[in-house]
Amino acid sequence: MTLLFPNASRSLDEKRNAVRFIGHDGMFEVRFFVEAEALVIADAESDRSEISESKLLSAFDALRLSIYDVARKAYSSGRRHSYTLTAADFR
C-alpha cells in the first residue's frame, strides 16, 4: 500500500513541541510529528525569535509537500505506528 495524507488537518502537540499530522496506509492510521525546530529551520521566512503555534502551523502548511515526502521516506524505511521527523530528516 501507499502512504496517503487524505486529511489535511494538523495540530500543535505542546508536550512534544511538534506539529502532529496523520497518514493512512490502507485502513491503518500512522501518526507523524514534525519537531518545531525542524519547521523553524526549514522555513527560511520564519522569525525564530517568536515561535508561536500559528507560526508553526503556517510553516507546516508552507512546507506540506516536502513534509509529506519526508514522511513517506521515513515510513518506507521501517513501518511503525508513529514517527518523529527532525531537522536531520529534511537535509
N, C-alpha and C positions, 0 to 999 in steps of 0.2 A: 504494500500500500504506500501511498504518497502522503507526506505530511502536508496538511492544508490548514489555512487560517480563515475559516468562513466567518468568524465573529471578530469584528474589528475592535471590540472593547478591550480596554487596558485600564489598569488602576495602579495606584501607588501602594506598595506594601511597606509601610513605615518601619516595621520590625526588621525587615531585610534590607531596607534602604535601596529598594529596587522597584522597577515597574514590572508588574505581573501581566502576562497575557497567556492565552490558551491556543494550543494547536490540536488538530484532530488527525488521527491515523485510523481511518475507517471509523469504527464505533468507539475507539479508545481516545480519551482526552489526555493531553500531555501539557503539563504546566511549565511555563518558562518565566524566568526572572532576568531582567537586564539590570545590572548594578547601576546605580545612579552615576557613579564615577565614569563608567563606560559611556553613558549618554552625554555627559558633560565634555568628555574628551573627543568623542566622535562628532559632536555638533559644534563646529567651529564658530558659529554665531552666538553660542550660549555665553551668558555672563556668569563666570564662575564665582563671583563674589556673592551672588544671591541664588541659591539653588532651591527653588520652591517647587511644590507639587505641579503647579501649572506649567512651569518651565520644563520640568522633566517630562511631562506628558506631551508637551509641544515638541520637544526634542525627539521623543519616541515617534510621534506622527511624522516628523520630517524625515526620519531615518527608517521608517517602517519597512520598506522593501529590502534594505540591506540587513535589517534585524531579522527578517524572515529568512533570508538566505543563510545567515549565520546560524539561526535556529535549526534549519534543515541540515546543515553540515554537522552540527553538534548531535542531532538526533540520529543521523546516519552512522555516526562513529560508535554508537552503542545505545541501545534503547533502554531508557529508564522512565520513571513516572514524572520526574521534574528535572529541569536543567537551569543552572545559573550562568548567564552569559556575562563575561567580564571584558574589560578593555582589551586584554590579550586576544580574545576571540575575534576582535574587529581589525586586527593587524594583518 
